[in-house]
Every structure is written in structure tokens, then in C-alpha cells.
Amino acid sequence: MKINIAPIVRASSGDPITGAIITSDQDDYSAVSDSLGSVKLEVTSNAYLAVEAPGYETKILQAHSELEEIVMFPYLEGEEVLVAFQTKDKRDLMGGISYVNMPNVLNENYITYPLDGMEAYVGGYNGNLWGNNSYLTLVDGVPRDLGSVMPTEIAQMTFLKGVNAIALYGSRGAKGVLLVTTKRGVANTQTIDVRTNAGVNMPKSYPKYLGSGEYMALYNEARSNDGLSPLYTEEDIYNYSSGRNPYRYPNVDYYSDDYLQKAYTRYDATMEISGGNEKARYYTNLGFWTEGSVLDFGQAAENGNERLNVRGNVDINLNDYISAKVDAAAIFYNGKGINADYWGGSTTLRPYRFAPLIPVDMLSPDDETSQNYVQNSQHLIDGKYLLGGTQLDQTNPIAGSYAGGSSKYTSRQFQFNAGVDADLSNVLEGLSFNSLFGLDYATSYNLSFNNDYAVYQPSWTNFNGMDEIASLTKYGQDASSKTQNIDNSWFRQTLSFSGQLNYQKVIDNWHNISAMLIANGFQTAESAIYHKASNANLGLYGSYNYKGKYYLDFSGAMVRSAKLAPGNRNAFSPTVSLGWRLSEEDFLASSSVVDNLRLSISGGILHTDLDIEEYYLYEGIYTDEGSWYEWKDGLSNTATDVRRGENLELAMPKREEISVELDASLFDKLITLNGSFFTSKMTGLFVQNNNIYPNYFNTGWPISSWIPYINYNNDQRTGADFQLNLNKRIGQVDWSLGFSGIYYTTKASRRSENFEFDYQSRVGKPLDGLWGLESLGFFSGIDDIENSPQQAFGEVMPGDIKYKDQNGDGVINAQDEVYLGRGGWSGAPLTMGVNITASYKNFTFFALGTARTGAYAMKTNNYFWVNGDDKYSEVVRGRWTESTKDMATYPRLTTLNGANNFRNSDFWMYSTNRFDLSRVQLSYTFPSNMFGERFLKGLDIYANGANLLTISPNREILEMNIGSAPQTRFYNVGIKAKF
């Protein structure tokens, strides 16, 4: 029989698909669709046809003489992109949208966290979206932790940045949305994909602290600077420096091989099973990973983490009009640790304080008490040592690692989705309905065995020229209750629902019209938080494009917030995008250079309560706590005190934005480019404005005030982002080079402030500004101090930092603080990424790097701000002394608080500019003809490394973690097989 398939079209835009292949089940006959998507072919009556197109789900149908138009539904590894409540062809994306197909990433760059290296794939992403970390993350349409899904489970991630792209998600999406879409089954024969990896983490660096002898010498110097006598004798310093008896004269290095190992392992395995037919499709993912710890002694040697996940989904076509889907996932996470803060203790415990282990073979045999301690101890380490300590260190991280017991962190997450979709074309052609219900439950707790333990402080003597422990002083008792303790119990529950009516119509094959009416909302309850986090809104979407040349998109949402007063809780957020594809115009249609060129402009106003920190800020607060008045007869009575005034007119802050975007493809797709320029304002941020109300609104009591919250502060953000890709075959090598980046500036455009001097004003300064004093070097002597402005932060001496008197009042105080630079708290001002792929035959080489510039940080932790009895780090070697005054890099040492020196100033500021070689991978794919008809269909092997190299003027600071586990380089080998 002769049949006509006319035409094959995209589900999202209605455009015809050229190049679709139609295959009959009765012979090898196949046909390819023409330029309009129509196909004519001859097959036996009732033959089954498979219609395939790149990026689309295969359609299986029975032939008959009057086959209707076939709509091809995309699968997300193709050219279709999931955006707000719909999918679009990537050519039709406007308004600040970027996407990454995760299977393509994993083919050349195996990662273990979904956002690893995304700065090099996505313009406008710098570790945050829209310059903040308040963006909304949706996994399969439901608000979820990104850590609940592994990269191997993900089909696509979409980064929604512009106002038009995010408007339909309402208030909670107003600062960006990350859409994570997990994989689904495709109508096909069953496939099984297995991946396994083995890797090692190698610490990059550790803090460098001084040894006992050097610490003692410098501490004596600090005391001398303060007019105090030395605390340690020369003999003490010699003995502790000599290393002749580390038990009597300890010199503990908490970062040595005694406690830490050179590397620790990570293993993971994933199995994916998928398949189905036109009626039903399924997908299942089972994954497991386990990771060790760098600690290598006592119970800490057993530290580690492990995670098991099971995810599955089923899609069913119930009939020609109704389809349904059900998704479920369970994530089990366990982390084993010790009841001691080893890394915190390593930054505070001075190296000579105590010997962590006391050798029992050095105990005096005549000391019966000490020998009894040995016999009765429950913690005789390796049969040779008792746990060391002092009266002040009865609990310490080393003893705790051996004897303090262990803890197990347990987390469980359960996720469930269900949806029903209906084709309502029998009601109105082009009309459909989609719904989605989501339920999540997450819980976690700590299960621990908390043991008491004894520590011992030795009293040393010398007998016949040999050191000997004359006696031990015991602190604490060995006691293990065997009782399980449960604490830090936490839960979170999320309910989510969306329902939408969709309308799509193609008129004369050129006029593409679509619209959506959406009801969307979610609510999250969390332990210890009284108010549930809620987001509910009605969304309206309309889109028109003519010939893929002229575009108009409108997105708007009616949002609601319970944080505002009744009557002022609703607001409408309108946005619009306009696009013009110049490459379709006559003057470019025949260009040999321009394949595609489109300009678009987007703008809108989004109302949001994300910046409203608390509920009921519109209410006045009255209290009788702490207030009273007294009658003349001496009797006291309670009074009512006002803490905050009322303002029922508070409204939601607004994000107001306009952006211009360019999409281009040049030289037959040799170069593709997407770039945008944006300027955005946040207006009406809440503040109690003390400067526009009369003084009598403050009633004099420290916390008494009639001043209400008002919409007042404004912020501004301006910048540009881009993605540039080059693809070229040179000889036998296929090259792909990608660049991405974002540069942005911020400023406080309006502030409630009352500074005496203009340089103190925050208006016009970056939101991430660092403020502090401007340093002028060190005081060189008493004369220098006497001839300089008075320091208001305490007594100063030669070798202390001196500062510039900004206002010329002769006093250095907080009024002399100035703007010093940008902190880059929400991402460096300029972030750029590059990725390169080179494929030769079956080999693929991949590398990825990121650069971050323009930000600064302060050296303010106790590694740099060393005073009092702090542990000394190597930075104090550059201290100021009379003999080093011309080359000193650090203030004089002090055992006092050093209040003048240890405050924010440019002396402590350093650049965080850096380039990181983040990923390198070499892969090999075995030729498919090796496998024939065997069970094994494909095999890949690869080796990769992560966090390999950092180039920075301050690399040592940037790579060093203080008070936490170290940063690591990761080396991995993996195998991927298809069955």
C-alpha cells in the first residue's frame, strides 16, 4: 500500500523536521523526509514503521493509508532544552538561558558533582547564578538539594538567568533557577550501562606552624615587646629543639605522617537500565560510592563516607490522549567520624603543650601507682602507650581520636513524582494539559558512642643519664557506657504541585503560536523552623514567532507572600522578550559567513520576598519586658515599651532588569556564540531607616524605637556574559574549543546611612566591598609614634602598624575606614572558563580550566592574626624587630590582644586572582566491530585528574585550609561498558 506521512513536526515549535528516517519492520526499506518533513513510501498493509530523528524519541506506529501528521517528542540528550514548564528548540531560546547535556559532558569529562567545572561550560555562571547563591534548584520540577542527584543520573541542566526565563517560578525563582532533569526511558531495546571508577585524593598542602623551640624563643620575644620577663629558659628552648626525647620535650606536628596518610581512596559504581516501547518506557539507576579520610590513626583511621542511590521512572501512554509518569528515588548516606575536632585542635594546640602518647617503658618501675594505671587502663595504645594530656587538655583531639568514641551521621532522602498529561485536541486543536505532583522527605541524625577517657601528665626525672617518668598525674576516668546517643535530629518535607494548560498552533507552517496557563506552588517544612517556606503563583505565558525570524515571548506571574501584611501580599511580575533573526533576512540569507544571527532584548519586573529575612516585619512590637516607671511615692509600675513601629504598606522588593542578547553561528558552525549584556536593579529592600525619621522616634532606651521597616535600599548589578565555541577538523583530529565567562559590577545605589565624610558612604560602592584602614607601614620608633596621629585602638609601640588619617582630625579610628576592594563573595568580578577536546580515531583528550580575577580577601583568621597565647605560624618569621625594621613583613609580636594591628586594613588584604587547571582526561573507546553480536555492545576506558594545578600570586594561601580537612588533587581511572 502507498502511504503519505505529512509532515513530521517538532512537538515544541511545530516546525518540520528534515532528515527523519522511516524504517519498515517487513524489509530494509527506509525513506528520508523532504524539506517540509513529508514522506511518501510503499509498504505492506499494517506494517509497523519506526520514525527516527536525531534528538527525538523514536515513534512506532502501524501503517494505514491516511496517516496523520506525526509529532516528534524530544528526549533531552538532543537539541531540545527544558525551560520553565516546557521544552524548546535551542534555536528558540531567549532571555538568558544556558544548558548542558550531562551525558555529553560525562563522555569526555567524568565528574562526581553536577556543577564541577560548569563555569567553563556556561556563560553567566561563576559558582552562583545572578551573583548570589539564592537561586532555586529544581530536580525534575521539584525543589530539591542538588546533592541528591549524581551526574550519571542527569540528562540535562538548564541555567535560567534572565527575568523572562524565570518569571513563571514566582518569588522563589527571582534570583535565578537551575533546572535539573534526570534521565528517562526511550522506546528502544533494553540497554544496560555500567560505569565503575577508582581514584585517590592527595592533599595539596597543610598549614605551617612553628616547632616548639622556635615558638618558645619568639614567645619570649613577644613578652619582651610587652615589657614582660621571658617565660622559657635557654635550656628549655634547647631541649625542645633538640628532639632528643619527644615524649619529655614534645614537638607535635599535627600534619605529620604520624597522624595523616599521603592519600585516601574513592570508589564508585553505577548501573543504568532503560528500555521500552511506544506504550511504556522505563529507566533505573543504581549507584554507590565510598570515600575514605586523610586521618590515619586511632578510630579516625576508620572515618569515611558512603552513598547509595536508587532512582527509577516509568512513562506510560494510557491511550492516544492520556499519558502518565511515576518517578521515585531513595538516597542513603552514611558518614563515620570521631568525637573530636582534630582539624580545629591542630590550629590551636601549641606543639609543646603535651606529648600525645606516654611510653610505658619509660615509667619508673618503682612507681606502683603509675604501674597500676597501666594495668587498669582501657586504652593502652598498641600495648605501649598511655594517652597524654594536662589539666587544661583533659580532652584533646588525639586522645579523643583514640578513645573518645565514634559517631555516625545518617541521612535518608526519599523523592516521589507523579504526573498526568492529556491531549485535549478533541476539545480544541493544539490544547493539552500537564500536571506534576512531587513529595520529598529528608531526615538526618547523628548516632554516637561517647566515651570518657583518662589522660596522663608525666613528671620526668633523669636516672643514670637516662630520662625516666618518675610519676603520672591522672585526669579523668576511662568509662564507656555502651549507650547510643542520638542528636542533631533534623527533617525536611516538601510538597509540590503544578498544573498547566498548553496551547500550540502552527498556521500556514510559518506562524507558531503557543501559550500556557500555569498554577504552581510548593511548601517546605523543616525542623526547628516555625514557618514553612512557601511559593505559590499563577503564571501566564505567550509566545509567537514568524518563520523563526521574529519572536515575541511574554511571561508573567501573580505571586503571593505571607511575609507581608494582608492586602499587600499579592503582586504581578511581567516580563517580555523580543527577538530578530537577521540571518533569515534577504541581506544575509545567502551569506557564506553567517549561518545564524539573532538579536534579542528582554526586560521585566519581578516581585520577590527572598530578601525579606523574617515574618511580621510590618507589625509594630510592644512589650513590657524591662520597662517600668516610678510614681512619686516610690512605687514602681510596669510600662509598655515600643521596639518597632508598624508599616502595613510594606511591599515586596523588585528585581528590575533589561538585557540584550546575541546568538550567532558562523562559517558553517565553525564558530558559535551566545553573549548578553544586562543591567539589573533590586529596589525597595527592607530597612529600619533611622535617618528620615525625627530623633524623637528613638525613645532613648537602647532598643526602644518607633521606627518601622520601610522599602528603601536599592542595589544595582551590571555585566556581560558569553559562551563561545569553535569546532574544526584538522587532519584526522576533531577539535572543539569552548570559552565562557562573566564580568559584573555591583553597587549600592541607595542606602539609609548618615556618615560624616563622603568617603565613608556605601552609596556607589560594590555590594561585596571590603572596608578598612589604609596602612602606612610600621612605626619605626617612639618619635614616629609621637609625630603621628593618635591611635584610638589601644597603646602602640614601634613595630605596630600605622594608618592614614583620612579626615585629618588627628585621631585614627573607625571614621578613617575606606573602601579597599571587592570581596567577590558571590563570585569573582571576572570569571572565565575554557575547555578543549581533541579526538583522534578512538582516543579523546579533554582539559578544562577556570580563571577568577578582580577580588580580594583578608587574612583575618588566627593563622595570620597571632596574638596572646595563639599558636605561631610561619608568617611570624617576618616580624618587625629593631634589626629587621627595613624588611619586616609582619608587625611586632605581642602577648596582648594587638587590637591596633589585628583589624581590617589593606595590610592584611591579598588578591584572590587565580587560574585553575581543573580537569584533564584521556579516554579510549574500543571499536564497536570488536563486539559483533555479543552481549557486550561497547567499552570505554579513561583516566582523569581534578584540581591539578593552581597558578596564583597567592597560591599557598588559596590552597591551604585552616581548621578543616585539606584540599586535594584527585586521580581516577574508570571503565564504562554498554550491554
Protein Blocks (a to p, Z undefined) as FASTA:
>chain_A
ZZdddddddfklopacehiacddfkbmcdcdddfkopacddddehiacddddehiacddd
dddfkbccddddddfklmbdcdehiacdfklgghhiadddfklmmmmoccfbfkgoklmm
mghiahiahhiakbccdeehiacdfklpcfklpfbdcddfbfmlmmmnommlmnopaddd
ddddddddddddddddddddddfbdcddddfklmmmmmmmmmmmnopacfbdfklmmmmm
nomammlmgcddfkbfklpcfbdcdddddddddeddfkbccdddddddddddfbfghjll
mgccddddddddddddfblmbccdddddddddddddddddfklmmmmmcfklpcfbacfk
lpcfklmklmmmmmmpcbdghhlaccdddfklmbcfklmmmmnopadddddddddddddd
ddfklmoghiacdddddddddddddddddddddddddddddeehiacdfbdcdedjddde
hiacdehiacdddddddddddddddehhlaccdddddddddddddehilbacdddddddd
ddddehhlaccdddddddddfkbcehilgccdddddddddfklpmklmmpckbmbdcddd
dddddddfklpmbghklpccddfehiacddfkopacdddddfbdcdfkbccddddddddd
ddddeehhlaccdddddddddehiacddfklgcfklpgoiakbcfbdcddfbacdddddd
ddddddddehjaccdddddddddddddfbdcdddfbfklpmghpafkbccddddebjafb
fklmmmpccdfebccdehiacdddfkonopacfklpccfbdehlnopfbacdddddddeh
jbccdddddddehiacddfbfklmgghjbccdfklmmpccfklmmmccbdcddfblolmm
mccdfklgccfbdcddfbccddddddfklnmmafblbdcdddddehkbccdfklmmmmpc
ghiacddddddddddddZZ
